[in-house]
Amino acid sequence: MNWFGIGKDRSRLGRYIDQHGISQKELEKAGVSKATVSRLCSSDEHQPTISTARKIINFLKKFDSSVNYNDFFDM
């Protein structure tokens, strides 16, 4: 899926944060590196470690308490 015509594909996580107005920079505040956030937002082929996924989910639950691992990751 191309978002805003930029021409970049986005993962399920990338589309979610785009649709909810959360920046990748803001997602880094979950304690995840910029490179990891970028990788996870660009392709569903990239899967995080359990620790990283937990950080991301806990951060996103501040915005939407219904999010869970299966929304974004094949775990």
Backbone torsions as a table, in degrees:
resi	resn	phi	psi	omega
1	MET	NA	130.3	175.6
2	ASN	-92.1	128.3	-176.4
3	TRP	-104.8	126.5	179.8
4	PHE	57.8	23.5	176.8
5	GLY	70.5	13.6	-178.5
6	ILE	-70.8	-27.4	178.0
7	GLY	95.2	6.8	179.2
8	LYS	-102.2	137.4	174.0
9	ASP	-74.1	150.7	179.2
10	ARG	-126.3	147.7	175.7
11	SER	-79.7	177.1	175.7
12	ARG	-59.7	-41.1	177.8
13	LEU	-64.2	-44.9	179.2
14	GLY	-60.2	-43.6	178.4
15	ARG	-65.2	-39.9	-179.4
16	TYR	-61.5	-49.8	-177.5
17	ILE	-67.2	-34.5	176.1
18	ASP	-61.3	-46.9	-176.7
19	GLN	-68.7	-24.0	-178.2
20	HIS	-104.7	10.4	174.7
21	GLY	68.1	27.9	178.5
22	ILE	-102.8	126.4	-179.5
23	SER	-84.3	159.1	175.6
24	GLN	-62.3	-37.1	178.0
25	LYS	-59.8	-41.9	178.8
26	GLU	-66.7	-38.0	179.3
27	LEU	-64.4	-27.5	176.4
28	GLU	-61.1	-24.4	179.2
29	LYS	-65.5	-10.4	176.1
30	ALA	-74.0	-6.8	-178.6
31	GLY	94.8	25.8	-178.7
32	VAL	-115.9	139.1	-176.8
33	SER	-65.7	156.7	178.2
34	LYS	-57.9	-42.9	-179.5
35	ALA	-63.3	-41.0	179.9
36	THR	-67.3	-44.1	178.3
37	VAL	-60.0	-45.9	179.9
38	SER	-59.8	-46.4	-179.1
39	ARG	-62.8	-45.8	-177.3
40	LEU	-70.6	-25.7	179.4
41	CYS	-85.7	-13.1	-175.0
42	SER	-97.3	-24.0	-175.5
43	SER	-154.0	136.8	175.8
44	ASP	-72.3	-11.3	178.7
45	GLU	-69.9	-25.7	179.0
46	HIS	-85.3	128.7	179.4
47	GLN	-120.3	136.8	-178.6
48	PRO	-81.3	166.6	169.9
49	THR	-70.1	165.1	177.8
50	ILE	-59.0	-41.6	-179.5
51	SER	-61.4	-45.5	179.8
52	THR	-66.7	-43.2	179.1
53	ALA	-60.7	-41.2	179.4
54	ARG	-61.9	-43.1	178.6
55	LYS	-60.7	-44.8	-178.3
56	ILE	-65.9	-46.6	-178.8
57	ILE	-63.1	-45.0	179.2
58	ASN	-61.3	-38.3	177.1
59	PHE	-65.1	-47.1	-177.4
60	LEU	-68.0	-25.7	178.2
61	LYS	-64.9	-18.9	175.3
62	LYS	-65.8	-27.1	-178.9
63	PHE	-98.4	-32.1	-175.0
64	ASP	-151.8	104.2	-175.1
65	SER	-67.7	-9.9	-177.3
66	SER	-90.9	-4.3	-178.6
67	VAL	-69.6	148.6	175.0
68	ASN	-147.9	171.9	-175.6
69	TYR	-52.2	-44.3	-174.7
70	ASN	-67.0	-15.7	176.3
71	ASP	-66.0	-28.1	-172.5
72	PHE	-126.6	-29.0	-170.9
73	PHE	-126.3	147.8	177.5
74	ASP	-92.8	84.1	-175.3
75	MET	-114.4	NA	NA
